[in-house]
């Protein structure tokens, strides 16, 4: 599956790009791509971010096993807190 991957915040700095097209069948495949293309630090950063597929958190889906379809968008968003 060809999916669109969007990098934000520190992850965009580590990768040097805001996004790209990636061949991946699951979110785990996207994370593997991040590690192979940009290194272990980028993968570690990606795993600490809010990961969404088409705007829905993978925590509401199947976590890293979330299946992807052709044309899906996977975004890595910074987690912010406040009050």
MOPAC internal coordinates of N, CA, C and O (Angstrom, degrees):
PM7 1SCF
backbone

  N    0.0000 0     0.00 0     0.00 0    0    0    0
  C    1.4349 1     0.00 0     0.00 0    1    0    0
  C    1.5289 1   110.10 1     0.00 0    2    1    0
  O    1.2310 1   120.70 1   -42.07 1    3    2    1
  N    1.2759 1   116.27 1   137.93 1    3    2    1
  C    1.4609 1   121.95 1   175.51 1    5    3    2
  C    1.5278 1   107.64 1   -95.48 1    6    5    3
  O    1.2310 1   120.47 1   -62.50 1    7    6    5
  N    1.3318 1   116.71 1   117.50 1    7    6    5
  C    1.4635 1   121.39 1  -179.16 1    9    7    6
  C    1.5200 1   110.17 1  -122.94 1   10    9    7
  O    1.2310 1   121.33 1   -25.90 1   11   10    9
  N    1.3097 1   115.06 1   154.10 1   11   10    9
  C    1.4547 1   122.02 1   177.01 1   13   11   10
  C    1.5207 1   108.09 1   -92.71 1   14   13   11
  O    1.2310 1   120.09 1   -50.64 1   15   14   13
  N    1.3268 1   117.43 1   129.36 1   15   14   13
  C    1.4606 1   121.91 1  -179.91 1   17   15   14
  C    1.5246 1   108.22 1  -116.74 1   18   17   15
  O    1.2310 1   120.95 1   -51.61 1   19   18   17
  N    1.3358 1   115.79 1   128.39 1   19   18   17
  C    1.4645 1   122.36 1  -179.44 1   21   19   18
  C    1.5192 1   109.40 1  -113.34 1   22   21   19
  O    1.2310 1   120.78 1   -52.90 1   23   22   21
  N    1.3225 1   116.11 1   127.10 1   23   22   21
  C    1.4635 1   122.51 1   179.22 1   25   23   22
  C    1.5251 1   109.02 1  -106.20 1   26   25   23
  O    1.2310 1   120.40 1   -43.72 1   27   26   25
  N    1.3210 1   116.85 1   136.28 1   27   26   25
  C    1.4591 1   121.59 1   179.82 1   29   27   26
  C    1.5270 1   109.80 1  -128.58 1   30   29   27
  O    1.2310 1   121.47 1   -15.00 1   31   30   29
  N    1.3234 1   114.80 1   165.00 1   31   30   29
  C    1.4679 1   123.48 1   172.67 1   33   31   30
  C    1.5363 1   111.82 1    52.68 1   34   33   31
  O    1.2310 1   120.70 1    44.56 1   35   34   33
  N    1.3321 1   116.26 1  -135.44 1   35   34   33
  C    1.4697 1   121.89 1  -175.66 1   37   35   34
  C    1.5348 1   111.93 1   -59.77 1   38   37   35
  O    1.2310 1   120.47 1   146.59 1   39   38   37
  N    1.3196 1   116.72 1   -33.41 1   39   38   37
  C    1.4700 1   119.63 1  -179.28 1   41   39   38
  C    1.5288 1   110.92 1   -66.22 1   42   41   39
  O    1.2310 1   120.11 1   143.58 1   43   42   41
  N    1.3141 1   117.40 1   -36.42 1   43   42   41
  C    1.4707 1   120.33 1   176.02 1   45   43   42
  C    1.5257 1   110.36 1   -64.00 1   46   45   43
  O    1.2310 1   120.53 1   143.68 1   47   46   45
  N    1.3284 1   116.59 1   -36.32 1   47   46   45
  C    1.4650 1   120.75 1   177.10 1   49   47   46
  C    1.5280 1   110.56 1   -66.35 1   50   49   47
  O    1.2310 1   120.70 1   135.71 1   51   50   49
  N    1.3272 1   116.26 1   -44.29 1   51   50   49
  C    1.4702 1   120.01 1  -179.17 1   53   51   50
  C    1.5259 1   112.53 1   -65.75 1   54   53   51
  O    1.2310 1   120.46 1   141.79 1   55   54   53
  N    1.3234 1   116.73 1   -38.21 1   55   54   53
  C    1.4739 1   120.07 1  -178.38 1   57   55   54
  C    1.5240 1   112.14 1   -83.44 1   58   57   55
  O    1.2310 1   120.90 1   154.13 1   59   58   57
  N    1.3202 1   115.89 1   -25.87 1   59   58   57
  C    1.4604 1   120.22 1  -177.65 1   61   59   58
  C    1.5141 1   113.50 1    79.76 1   62   61   59
  O    1.2310 1   120.13 1  -172.78 1   63   62   61
  N    1.3373 1   117.36 1     7.22 1   63   62   61
  C    1.4633 1   121.91 1   179.37 1   65   63   62
  C    1.5287 1   109.82 1  -140.10 1   66   65   63
  O    1.2310 1   120.86 1   -21.44 1   67   66   65
  N    1.3311 1   115.96 1   158.56 1   67   66   65
  C    1.4641 1   120.82 1   178.89 1   69   67   66
  C    1.5212 1   111.71 1   -91.56 1   70   69   67
  O    1.2310 1   120.78 1   160.97 1   71   70   69
  N    1.3264 1   116.11 1   -19.03 1   71   70   69
  C    1.4556 1   118.36 1   179.83 1   73   71   70
  C    1.5145 1   111.62 1  -179.06 1   74   73   71
  O    1.2310 1   121.92 1   -10.61 1   75   74   73
  N    1.3347 1   113.94 1   169.39 1   75   74   73
  C    1.4698 1   120.09 1   179.95 1   77   75   74
  C    1.5287 1   109.42 1  -165.61 1   78   77   75
  O    1.2310 1   120.96 1   -10.81 1   79   78   77
  N    1.3128 1   115.77 1   169.19 1   79   78   77
  C    1.4597 1   122.96 1   173.70 1   81   79   78
  C    1.5302 1   107.80 1   -96.97 1   82   81   79
  O    1.2310 1   120.72 1   -45.52 1   83   82   81
  N    1.3379 1   116.22 1   134.48 1   83   82   81
  C    1.4602 1   121.50 1  -175.37 1   85   83   82
  C    1.5269 1   109.30 1  -134.69 1   86   85   83
  O    1.2310 1   120.70 1   -36.18 1   87   86   85
  N    1.3292 1   116.26 1   143.82 1   87   86   85
  C    1.4648 1   122.19 1   171.63 1   89   87   86
  C    1.5212 1   107.21 1   -84.91 1   90   89   87
  O    1.2310 1   120.11 1   -64.02 1   91   90   89
  N    1.3319 1   117.40 1   115.98 1   91   90   89
  C    1.4606 1   120.73 1  -178.79 1   93   91   90
  C    1.5222 1   109.84 1  -158.47 1   94   93   91
  O    1.2310 1   121.10 1   -38.24 1   95   94   93
  N    1.3352 1   115.51 1   141.76 1   95   94   93
  C    1.4663 1   121.11 1   177.62 1   97   95   94
  C    1.5264 1   111.69 1  -101.29 1   98   97   95
  O    1.2310 1   120.50 1   159.40 1   99   98   97
  N    1.3537 1   116.65 1   -20.60 1   99   98   97
  C    1.4669 1   121.61 1   179.42 1  101   99   98
  C    1.5261 1   109.41 1  -141.78 1  102  101   99
  O    1.2310 1   121.04 1   -12.13 1  103  102  101
  N    1.3280 1   115.62 1   167.87 1  103  102  101
  C    1.4594 1   120.16 1   175.53 1  105  103  102
  C    1.5248 1   109.73 1   -62.32 1  106  105  103
  O    1.2310 1   120.29 1   144.11 1  107  106  105
  N    1.3205 1   117.04 1   -35.89 1  107  106  105
  C    1.4673 1   120.77 1   177.43 1  109  107  106
  C    1.5330 1   110.87 1   -58.35 1  110  109  107
  O    1.2310 1   120.02 1   141.74 1  111  110  109
  N    1.3251 1   117.57 1   -38.26 1  111  110  109
  C    1.4598 1   121.47 1   177.09 1  113  111  110
  C    1.5276 1   111.05 1   -63.74 1  114  113  111
  O    1.2310 1   120.52 1   142.07 1  115  114  113
  N    1.3277 1   116.61 1   -37.93 1  115  114  113
  C    1.4693 1   120.24 1   177.84 1  117  115  114
  C    1.5214 1   109.58 1   -64.30 1  118  117  115
  O    1.2310 1   120.28 1   135.89 1  119  118  117
  N    1.3274 1   117.07 1   -44.11 1  119  118  117
  C    1.4635 1   120.42 1   178.16 1  121  119  118
  C    1.5264 1   111.63 1   -62.82 1  122  121  119
  O    1.2310 1   120.03 1   142.08 1  123  122  121
  N    1.3209 1   117.55 1   -37.92 1  123  122  121
  C    1.4651 1   121.35 1   176.61 1  125  123  122
  C    1.5333 1   109.68 1   -62.41 1  126  125  123
  O    1.2310 1   120.69 1   137.82 1  127  126  125
  N    1.3333 1   116.28 1   -42.18 1  127  126  125
  C    1.4627 1   120.94 1   177.45 1  129  127  126
  C    1.5352 1   110.67 1   -60.62 1  130  129  127
  O    1.2310 1   120.70 1   136.37 1  131  130  129
  N    1.3352 1   116.28 1   -43.63 1  131  130  129
  C    1.4673 1   120.12 1   179.59 1  133  131  130
  C    1.5249 1   109.93 1   -59.52 1  134  133  131
  O    1.2310 1   120.42 1   134.99 1  135  134  133
  N    1.3238 1   116.80 1   -45.01 1  135  134  133
  C    1.4703 1   120.23 1  -179.47 1  137  135  134
  C    1.5244 1   111.50 1   -64.29 1  138  137  135
  O    1.2310 1   120.25 1   133.27 1  139  138  137
  N    1.3155 1   117.13 1   -46.73 1  139  138  137
  C    1.4676 1   120.33 1  -178.03 1  141  139  138
  C    1.5226 1   112.49 1   -67.49 1  142  141  139
  O    1.2310 1   120.35 1   144.31 1  143  142  141
  N    1.3279 1   116.93 1   -35.69 1  143  142  141
  C    1.4649 1   120.88 1  -176.13 1  145  143  142
  C    1.5218 1   114.02 1   -86.21 1  146  145  143
  O    1.2310 1   120.80 1   146.74 1  147  146  145
  N    1.3545 1   116.08 1   -33.26 1  147  146  145
  C    1.4635 1   118.90 1  -171.12 1  149  147  146
  C    1.5248 1   114.35 1  -125.63 1  150  149  147
  O    1.2310 1   119.94 1   173.88 1  151  150  149
  N    1.3385 1   117.71 1    -6.12 1  151  150  149
  C    1.4569 1   120.64 1   175.68 1  153  151  150
  C    1.5178 1   114.61 1   103.61 1  154  153  151
  O    1.2310 1   121.92 1   -12.11 1  155  154  153
  N    1.3354 1   113.93 1   167.89 1  155  154  153
  C    1.4647 1   122.03 1  -176.43 1  157  155  154
  C    1.5270 1   112.26 1   -64.49 1  158  157  155
  O    1.2310 1   119.98 1   144.80 1  159  158  157
  N    1.3312 1   117.65 1   -35.20 1  159  158  157
  C    1.4688 1   119.83 1   179.62 1  161  159  158
  C    1.5250 1   110.70 1   -63.66 1  162  161  159
  O    1.2310 1   120.22 1   139.42 1  163  162  161
  N    1.3314 1   117.19 1   -40.58 1  163  162  161
  C    1.4661 1   120.90 1   178.18 1  165  163  162
  C    1.5218 1   110.79 1   -65.34 1  166  165  163
  O    1.2310 1   120.31 1   139.13 1  167  166  165
  N    1.3322 1   117.01 1   -40.87 1  167  166  165
  C    1.4600 1   120.10 1   178.55 1  169  167  166
  C    1.5284 1   109.97 1   -64.04 1  170  169  167
  O    1.2310 1   120.09 1   136.11 1  171  170  169
  N    1.3215 1   117.43 1   -43.89 1  171  170  169
  C    1.4609 1   121.36 1   179.91 1  173  171  170
  C    1.5317 1   110.20 1   -60.77 1  174  173  171
  O    1.2310 1   120.39 1   136.13 1  175  174  173
  N    1.3133 1   116.85 1   -43.87 1  175  174  173
  C    1.4573 1   121.37 1   178.04 1  177  175  174
  C    1.5292 1   110.67 1   -62.52 1  178  177  175
  O    1.2310 1   120.51 1   136.67 1  179  178  177
  N    1.3299 1   116.63 1   -43.33 1  179  178  177
  C    1.4676 1   121.49 1  -179.46 1  181  179  178
  C    1.5235 1   111.37 1   -59.76 1  182  181  179
  O    1.2310 1   120.45 1   140.19 1  183  182  181
  N    1.3266 1   116.75 1   -39.81 1  183  182  181
  C    1.4679 1   120.92 1  -178.15 1  185  183  182
  C    1.5268 1   112.85 1   -69.45 1  186  185  183
  O    1.2310 1   119.76 1   160.75 1  187  186  185
  N    1.3369 1   118.06 1   -19.25 1  187  186  185
  C    1.4634 1   120.44 1   179.53 1  189  187  186
  C    1.5275 1   112.06 1   -90.79 1  190  189  187
  O    1.2310 1   120.12 1   175.40 1  191  190  189
  N    1.3201 1   117.38 1    -4.60 1  191  190  189
  C    1.4518 1   121.64 1  -176.63 1  193  191  190
  C    1.5319 1   110.82 1   -93.22 1  194  193  191
  O    1.2310 1   121.49 1   -13.46 1  195  194  193
  N    1.3313 1   114.75 1   166.54 1  195  194  193
  C    1.4567 1   120.72 1   172.29 1  197  195  194
  C    1.5273 1   106.14 1   -77.55 1  198  197  195
  O    1.2310 1   120.48 1   -60.71 1  199  198  197
  N    1.3228 1   116.69 1   119.29 1  199  198  197
  C    1.4628 1   121.35 1  -179.40 1  201  199  198
  C    1.5174 1   107.92 1  -104.39 1  202  201  199
  O    1.2310 1   120.57 1   -55.45 1  203  202  201
  N    1.3283 1   116.52 1   124.55 1  203  202  201
  C    1.4599 1   120.95 1  -179.39 1  205  203  202
  C    1.5199 1   110.19 1  -124.27 1  206  205  203
  O    1.2310 1   121.43 1   -36.06 1  207  206  205
  N    1.3187 1   114.86 1   143.94 1  207  206  205
  C    1.4595 1   121.90 1   175.14 1  209  207  206
  C    1.5242 1   106.55 1  -115.74 1  210  209  207
  O    1.2310 1   121.03 1   -62.63 1  211  210  209
  N    1.3203 1   115.64 1   117.37 1  211  210  209
  C    1.4660 1   121.74 1  -177.44 1  213  211  210
  C    1.5302 1   111.13 1    51.78 1  214  213  211
  O    1.2310 1   120.76 1  -140.31 1  215  214  213
  N    1.3341 1   116.15 1    39.69 1  215  214  213
  C    1.4584 1   121.92 1   176.35 1  217  215  214
  C    1.5150 1   115.76 1    84.79 1  218  217  215
  O    1.2310 1   119.23 1   179.90 1  219  218  217
  N    1.3277 1   119.07 1    -0.10 1  219  218  217
  C    1.4559 1   122.20 1  -179.22 1  221  219  218
  C    1.5271 1   109.99 1  -113.12 1  222  221  219
  O    1.2310 1   120.97 1   -50.26 1  223  222  221
  N    1.3305 1   115.76 1   129.74 1  223  222  221
  C    1.4581 1   121.31 1  -178.93 1  225  223  222
  C    1.5225 1   110.98 1   -60.35 1  226  225  223
  O    1.2310 1   120.65 1   -40.88 1  227  226  225
  N    1.3368 1   116.37 1   139.12 1  227  226  225
  C    1.4674 1   119.28 1   177.28 1  229  227  226
  C    1.5213 1   110.69 1   -67.36 1  230  229  227
  O    1.2310 1   119.99 1   163.55 1  231  230  229
  N    1.3356 1   117.62 1   -16.45 1  231  230  229
  C    1.4607 1   120.73 1   176.23 1  233  231  230
  C    1.5282 1   110.71 1   -66.94 1  234  233  231
  O    1.2310 1   120.27 1   156.32 1  235  234  233
  N    1.3268 1   117.10 1   -23.68 1  235  234  233
  C    1.4609 1   122.53 1   177.00 1  237  235  234
  C    1.5304 1   111.23 1   -91.45 1  238  237  235
  O    1.2310 1   120.84 1   173.28 1  239  238  237
  N    1.3185 1   115.99 1    -6.72 1  239  238  237
  C    1.4620 1   121.81 1  -178.24 1  241  239  238
  C    1.5283 1   108.56 1  -110.57 1  242  241  239
  O    1.2310 1   119.94 1    53.46 1  243  242  241
  N    1.3059 1   117.72 1  -126.54 1  243  242  241
  C    1.4759 1   121.32 1  -178.84 1  245  243  242
  C    1.5221 1   112.45 1  -114.14 1  246  245  243
  O    1.2310 1   121.09 1  -146.45 1  247  246  245
  N    1.3364 1   115.53 1    33.55 1  247  246  245
  C    1.4666 1   122.20 1   179.08 1  249  247  246
  C    1.5384 1   110.49 1    51.96 1  250  249  247
  O    1.2310 1   119.46 1    45.88 1  251  250  249
  N    1.3204 1   118.63 1  -134.12 1  251  250  249
  C    1.4622 1   120.83 1  -176.59 1  253  251  250
  C    1.5263 1   112.40 1   -69.08 1  254  253  251
  O    1.2310 1   120.19 1   162.87 1  255  254  253
  N    1.3170 1   117.23 1   -17.13 1  255  254  253
  C    1.4719 1   121.42 1   178.95 1  257  255  254
  C    1.5317 1   112.39 1   -85.24 1  258  257  255
  O    1.2310 1   120.08 1  -178.50 1  259  258  257
  N    1.3155 1   117.45 1     1.50 1  259  258  257
  C    1.4633 1   121.14 1  -178.73 1  261  259  258
  C    1.5239 1   110.27 1   -54.88 1  262  261  259
  O    1.2310 1   121.12 1   -57.25 1  263  262  261
  N    1.3290 1   115.47 1   122.75 1  263  262  261
  C    1.4738 1   121.24 1   179.90 1  265  263  262
  C    1.5242 1   109.95 1   -74.50 1  266  265  263
  O    1.2310 1   121.26 1   -35.66 1  267  266  265
  N    1.3014 1   115.19 1   144.34 1  267  266  265
  C    1.4594 1   121.96 1   178.99 1  269  267  266
  C    1.5262 1   110.59 1  -112.90 1  270  269  267
  O    1.2310 1   121.53 1   -30.77 1  271  270  269
  N    1.3221 1   114.67 1   149.23 1  271  270  269
  C    1.4541 1   121.78 1   176.75 1  273  271  270
  C    1.5334 1   108.82 1  -113.80 1  274  273  271
  O    1.2310 1   120.98 1   -23.31 1  275  274  273
  N    1.2996 1   115.73 1   156.69 1  275  274  273
  C    1.4600 1   120.87 1   177.67 1  277  275  274
  C    1.5319 1   109.38 1   -53.89 1  278  277  275
  O    1.2310 1   120.57 1   -51.63 1  279  278  277
  N    1.3323 1   116.51 1   128.37 1  279  278  277
  C    1.4574 1   121.43 1   177.90 1  281  279  278
  C    1.5231 1   115.00 1    91.36 1  282  281  279
  O    1.2310 1   119.40 1   175.20 1  283  282  281
  N    1.3382 1   118.74 1    -4.80 1  283  282  281
  C    1.4626 1   121.33 1   177.76 1  285  283  282
  C    1.5267 1   110.46 1   -63.48 1  286  285  283
  O    1.2310 1   121.26 1   -22.49 1  287  286  285
  N    1.3300 1   115.20 1   157.51 1  287  286  285
  C    1.4553 1   121.27 1   175.64 1  289  287  286
  C    1.5222 1   109.16 1  -116.44 1  290  289  287
  O    1.2310 1   120.78 1   -56.21 1  291  290  289
  N    1.3363 1   116.12 1   123.79 1  291  290  289
  C    1.4616 1   122.88 1   176.51 1  293  291  290
  C    1.5224 1   106.63 1  -108.36 1  294  293  291
  O    1.2310 1   120.76 1   -56.93 1  295  294  293
  N    1.3298 1   116.15 1   123.07 1  295  294  293
  C    1.4655 1   120.30 1  -179.35 1  297  295  294
  C    1.5203 1   110.53 1  -120.48 1  298  297  295
  O    1.2310 1   121.16 1   -39.50 1  299  298  297
  N    1.3181 1   115.40 1   140.50 1  299  298  297
  C    1.4540 1   122.83 1   175.20 1  301  299  298
  C    1.5305 1   106.60 1  -107.28 1  302  301  299
  O    1.2310 1   121.17 1   -67.20 1  303  302  301
  N    1.3268 1   115.36 1   112.80 1  303  302  301
  C    1.4572 1   120.76 1  -174.54 1  305  303  302
  C    1.5225 1   111.01 1  -114.57 1  306  305  303
  O    1.2310 1   119.93 1   -34.79 1  307  306  305
  N    1.3334 1   117.75 1   145.21 1  307  306  305
  C    1.4619 1   119.65 1   178.08 1  309  307  306
  C    1.5282 1   109.64 1   -69.19 1  310  309  307
  O    1.2310 1   120.88 1   -34.54 1  311  310  309
  N    1.3128 1   115.92 1   145.46 1  311  310  309
  C    1.4578 1   120.66 1   175.25 1  313  311  310
  C    1.5170 1   107.31 1   -92.30 1  314  313  311
  O    1.2310 1   120.53 1   -55.54 1  315  314  313
  N    1.3250 1   116.58 1   124.46 1  315  314  313
  C    1.4549 1   119.41 1   179.01 1  317  315  314
  C    1.5198 1   110.06 1  -120.67 1  318  317  315
  O    1.2310 1   121.98 1   -27.88 1  319  318  317
  N    1.2591 1   113.81 1   152.12 1  319  318  317
  C    1.4600 1   119.24 1   178.46 1  321  319  318
  C    1.5183 1   109.03 1  -130.31 1  322  321  319
  O    1.2310 1   121.21 1   -12.20 1  323  322  321
  N    1.2522 1   115.29 1   167.80 1  323  322  321
  C    1.4587 1   118.89 1   178.89 1  325  323  322
  C    1.5014 1   109.87 1   175.40 1  326  325  323
  O    1.2310 1   121.44 1     5.50 1  327  326  325
  N    1.2514 1   114.85 1  -174.50 1  327  326  325
  C    1.4521 1   116.91 1  -179.65 1  329  327  326
  C    1.4869 1   111.44 1  -175.82 1  330  329  327
  O    1.2310 1   120.10 1   180.00 1  331  330  329

